[in-house]
Amino acid sequence: MISLLSAFAIAGCGSGGNDTSTNSSGKPRVVNISDYSFKPEAITVPVGTKVTFVNHDSTAHTATSKQQGAFGTEPIQPGDSATITLSRPGTFAYYCVFHPFMKGTVKVE
């Protein structure tokens, strides 16, 4: 399992569903990558939340912020995952560098 920590925020790529609920339990949030989309496509989390991207596709993906230097995962191989920590507030759009049509958003409050 690939595990990455970021001092910044991350968001995912794709066309999955939306989930704007806040996770106040302190438990990690999961964004699944399947069918070339991030599911959920949009999430809202408190500052300090860990988000894990799990790749269920048969090809590698990334979750890379569109904001220069904010965050980015290494390639996540099929069946692997990458975890980041969202440590600053803001709304961050992200995408997959291999498949730029995959897009997502994370709002950190």
Secondary structure, 3 states (H helix, E strand, C coil): CCCCCCCCCCCCCCCCCECCCCCCCCCCEEEEEECCEEECCEEEECCCEEEEEEECCCCCECCEECCCCCCECCCECCCCEEEEEECCCEEEEEECCCCCCCEEEEEEC
